[in-house]
Amino acid sequence: MTTPQGTGMVVPLQRKPATADFAGAIGEANRILDEFGFSAPPVNPVTIARELGVKVSFVSMPRHPNVSGFYDAQDDAIYIAKGEYPKRQTFTIAHELGHRLLHREWAASNDYRVMLRDPSLMIIDEKEQAANAFAAHLLVPRDMLDEYRHVASIEELSRLFVVSMPVIRNRLRREFGAWHVRAQGGHRGTGRSRSRSQIGRVRLIGNA
């Protein structure tokens, strides 16, 4: 859905063919990771956005309770629903940062879509898919996931990377195959003390 400039109205998306530039989105995520020197989880998108000069604000959105957040190109700012689940906030910030880096001209137009809490209410188009890919690879890089996937359960990985368990499952499936997701469901590895030690130091970004 989209919020046309000056109206505050919400308009449903129209179905479009999926032609997302996944390679470009993943490449940009990797570029940002390299530029900022992240070598271990969690990757904090608030830190990245603010270092890039993008304002991040946690605000109330009573007029649009299904909106998780949006990027305002005019203000060069990301606005996030402050009552949202913290791990959802993390992904939404990364998603909107993806729009800023990948689709800034589009984000300044009336075609820009606002990210919803309930994805069933929105038909994902190519730019939304690209922003999702950017966010997923930024927050859960393959090399970091590979380092911990054998010693931590999906729940522990979710806590370590500060993303939801569905995001972890999706990243495991895409990088290492569905069999690994099934194996992780009953994982009781021997390296859990190491993962728990690091997980214990993780603070959800919340209203950072």
C-alpha positions as CSV (number, residue, x, y, z in Angstrom):
1,M,0.0,0.0,0.0
2,T,1.0,3.6,-0.4
3,T,0.4,6.9,1.3
4,P,0.0,9.6,-1.4
5,Q,1.7,12.8,-0.6
6,G,-0.4,15.3,1.3
7,T,-3.4,13.0,1.7
8,G,-2.6,10.6,4.5
9,M,-4.6,8.0,2.7
10,V,-3.7,4.4,2.3
11,V,-4.1,2.7,-1.1
12,P,-3.8,-1.0,-1.8
13,L,-0.9,-2.2,-4.0
14,Q,-1.6,-3.4,-7.5
15,R,-0.1,-6.8,-8.5
16,K,3.0,-6.5,-10.6
17,P,5.4,-9.1,-12.2
18,A,8.3,-10.0,-9.8
19,T,11.4,-8.6,-11.5
20,A,13.4,-7.7,-8.4
21,D,17.1,-7.0,-8.6
22,F,18.1,-9.4,-5.9
23,A,21.8,-9.4,-6.9
24,G,21.9,-5.6,-6.6
25,A,20.1,-5.7,-3.2
26,I,22.5,-8.4,-1.9
27,G,25.5,-6.6,-3.3
28,E,24.5,-3.4,-1.6
29,A,24.0,-5.2,1.8
30,N,27.4,-6.7,1.5
31,R,28.9,-3.3,0.6
32,I,27.4,-1.7,3.7
33,L,28.6,-4.6,5.9
34,D,32.1,-4.2,4.5
35,E,32.0,-0.4,4.8
36,F,31.0,-0.5,8.5
37,G,33.2,-3.4,9.4
38,F,30.6,-5.7,11.0
39,S,32.1,-9.1,11.7
40,A,29.7,-10.5,14.3
41,P,26.0,-10.3,15.0
42,P,23.9,-8.4,15.7
43,V,24.0,-5.9,12.9
44,N,22.3,-2.7,14.1
45,P,20.5,-0.9,11.3
46,V,19.9,2.1,13.4
47,T,23.6,2.7,13.7
48,I,24.1,2.3,10.0
49,A,21.2,4.6,9.1
50,R,22.4,7.3,11.4
51,E,26.0,7.1,10.2
52,L,24.6,7.6,6.7
53,G,22.8,10.7,7.8
54,V,19.4,9.1,7.9
55,K,17.2,10.1,10.9
56,V,15.5,7.2,12.7
57,S,12.6,8.0,14.9
58,F,10.2,5.8,16.9
59,V,6.7,7.3,16.7
60,S,3.0,6.6,17.3
61,M,0.9,5.9,14.2
62,P,-2.7,5.9,15.5
63,R,-4.2,6.7,12.1
64,H,-2.5,3.7,10.5
65,P,-2.3,0.9,13.1
66,N,-1.1,-1.7,10.5
67,V,1.9,0.4,9.4
68,S,5.3,-0.8,10.8
69,G,7.2,2.1,9.4
70,F,8.2,4.1,6.3
71,Y,10.9,6.1,4.8
72,D,10.3,9.9,4.2
73,A,12.6,11.0,1.3
74,Q,11.9,14.6,1.9
75,D,13.1,14.4,5.5
76,D,15.7,11.7,4.8
77,A,14.2,9.9,7.8
78,I,12.9,6.5,8.7
79,Y,9.8,6.5,11.0
80,I,9.1,3.3,13.0
81,A,6.0,2.4,15.0
82,K,7.2,2.6,18.5
83,G,4.8,0.0,19.8
84,E,5.9,-2.7,17.3
85,Y,7.6,-5.9,18.4
86,P,11.4,-5.0,18.6
87,K,12.6,-7.7,16.2
88,R,10.0,-6.5,13.7
89,Q,11.3,-2.9,14.2
90,T,14.8,-4.1,13.4
91,F,13.7,-5.7,10.1
92,T,11.5,-2.7,9.2
93,I,14.4,-0.2,9.7
94,A,16.7,-2.4,7.5
95,H,13.9,-2.7,4.9
96,E,13.3,1.0,4.7
97,L,17.1,1.7,4.7
98,G,17.1,-0.6,1.6
99,H,14.5,1.7,-0.1
100,R,16.7,4.7,0.7
101,L,19.8,3.1,-0.8
102,L,18.2,1.2,-3.7
103,H,15.1,3.2,-4.6
104,R,15.6,6.7,-3.3
105,E,14.0,8.4,-6.4
106,W,11.0,6.0,-6.2
107,A,10.7,6.5,-2.5
108,A,10.2,10.2,-3.1
109,S,7.3,9.5,-5.5
110,N,3.7,8.7,-4.9
111,D,4.4,5.1,-5.9
112,Y,6.3,4.4,-2.7
113,R,4.7,1.7,-0.5
114,V,4.5,1.7,3.3
115,M,5.5,-1.5,5.1
116,L,2.6,-3.2,6.9
117,R,2.6,-5.3,10.0
118,D,0.4,-7.9,8.2
119,P,2.0,-9.0,5.0
120,S,-1.2,-10.7,3.9
121,L,-2.6,-7.2,3.4
122,M,0.0,-6.3,0.9
123,I,1.0,-7.9,-2.5
124,I,4.8,-7.7,-2.7
125,D,6.2,-6.1,-5.8
126,E,9.7,-6.1,-7.1
127,K,11.0,-3.1,-5.0
128,E,9.5,-4.5,-1.8
129,Q,11.1,-7.9,-2.6
130,A,14.5,-6.2,-3.2
131,A,14.2,-4.2,0.1
132,N,13.3,-7.4,1.9
133,A,16.4,-9.2,0.4
134,F,18.6,-6.2,1.4
135,A,17.3,-6.3,4.9
136,A,17.7,-10.1,5.3
137,H,21.2,-10.2,4.0
138,L,22.2,-7.1,6.0
139,L,20.9,-8.4,9.3
140,V,21.7,-12.1,8.8
141,P,24.8,-12.3,6.5
142,R,25.7,-15.7,5.2
143,D,29.2,-15.9,6.8
144,M,27.9,-15.0,10.2
145,L,25.0,-17.4,9.9
146,D,27.3,-20.1,8.8
147,E,29.5,-19.6,11.9
148,Y,26.7,-20.1,14.3
149,R,24.2,-22.4,12.5
150,H,25.8,-25.6,13.8
151,V,26.0,-24.5,17.5
152,A,22.7,-22.6,18.0
153,S,19.0,-23.4,17.6
154,I,16.7,-21.3,15.5
155,E,15.4,-19.6,18.7
156,E,19.0,-18.8,19.7
157,L,19.9,-17.6,16.3
158,S,16.8,-15.3,16.4
159,R,18.0,-13.8,19.6
160,L,21.6,-13.5,18.5
161,F,20.8,-11.8,15.2
162,V,17.9,-9.8,16.7
163,V,15.4,-10.9,14.0
164,S,12.3,-13.1,14.1
165,M,12.5,-16.9,13.8
166,P,10.8,-16.8,10.4
167,V,13.6,-14.6,9.1
168,I,16.2,-17.1,10.4
169,R,14.3,-20.0,8.8
170,N,14.1,-18.2,5.5
171,R,17.8,-17.4,5.6
172,L,18.8,-20.9,6.5
173,R,16.6,-22.3,3.7
174,R,17.9,-20.0,1.1
175,E,21.6,-20.4,2.0
176,F,21.8,-24.0,3.1
177,G,18.6,-25.8,2.0
178,A,15.3,-26.8,3.6
179,W,16.9,-29.9,5.2
180,H,19.0,-27.7,7.4
181,V,15.9,-25.9,8.7
182,R,14.3,-29.2,9.6
183,A,17.5,-30.3,11.3
184,Q,17.6,-27.1,13.3
185,G,14.1,-27.6,14.6
186,G,15.4,-30.3,16.9
187,H,18.9,-29.1,17.3
188,R,20.7,-29.8,20.5
189,G,24.3,-29.1,19.5
190,T,27.3,-29.3,21.8
191,G,28.4,-25.7,21.2
192,R,25.4,-24.1,22.8
193,S,27.4,-22.6,25.7
194,R,29.4,-20.5,23.3
195,S,26.3,-19.2,21.5
196,R,24.4,-18.5,24.7
197,S,27.3,-16.6,26.0
198,Q,27.2,-14.3,23.0
199,I,23.4,-14.2,22.9
200,G,23.4,-13.0,26.5
201,R,25.2,-9.9,25.5
202,V,22.7,-8.9,22.8
203,R,20.4,-6.0,23.5
204,L,17.3,-5.6,21.3
205,I,17.4,-2.3,19.5
206,G,13.9,-1.4,20.8
207,N,13.7,2.4,20.9
208,A,17.5,2.9,20.4
